[in-house]
């Protein structure tokens, strides 16, 4: 389910412990997220997306072709955590 997370990590040539350290979580928790066993909080999902220079939608959601992902992304473009 979370193949994009694993592919993104491997494309960056990063080991799970290194990514987990940068995100402030354990490698075990990152592994559980990658396997789809655990869901990250919205804050953590944003940190993961930023780390991979991606978006939450691209990493965590699968849309049918009829959905326009750019419209969804643009809707939340100015969203920030305070």
N, C-alpha and C positions, 0 to 999 in steps of 0.2 A: 504494500500500500504506500509506503513511504520511499519507494525506490529513488525518487528525485533527491531525497536527502542524502542517501548513500552515494549516488552518482555525483552530486555536487561536491561532497567531501572528497571523493576519490579524484575528481577532476582537479581539485586544488592540491592534490597530493598531501593531504593532511591525515594524520592518524586520529582515531576517535578520542584518545586522551587529550591530545593537543586542542582539538575543537572544543571539547567539553570544558577544559581549563579556561579557554577564552570566553566561553559562555557563562562560566560560573556554576556549572553543574558537574555531576559525576559522569564518568564514561559509561557507567551502567545505565544511568537515566537516559543519556543520549542514545545508547543502543536500544533501549525500550521504545523511545520515540521513533527511531529509524525503522524498527520492526512493526510499528503500529500498535504496540501493547500499551503505550501511555500517550496521552495528549498533552502538549505543552500549554501553559497559560498563554494568554494573548500577548503579554509582555515578552515571554520567552520566545514565542513564535516570531515576533518582530525582531528580536535579537538574532535569532537564527537566520531569518531572511536577510537582515542587514549584513551578517557575517558572510553569507554566500552571495552578496550583491544581487539579491533576488527580491521577490515579493512573497508575502504570505500566501497569496492565491496560487502562485506558480509552484510553490513547494508543498502545500498542504491540501489543495483542492483539485479535484478532477471535474471538469465541466464537459458537458456534451458540446459538440460543435455549434449548436444553435445558440449557445450562450456567448456573449461578447465579453471576454475577460477584461478588455481594456476599459469598457464602461464601468465595470465593477471596481477596477483598480482606480480609475479617475475619480470615482465617487468618494473614495477614502484617501485621496492623494495628500491632503493637508492634515490628516489625522496624526496626532502626536500624543505621547504619554506624558502626563504631568505629575 
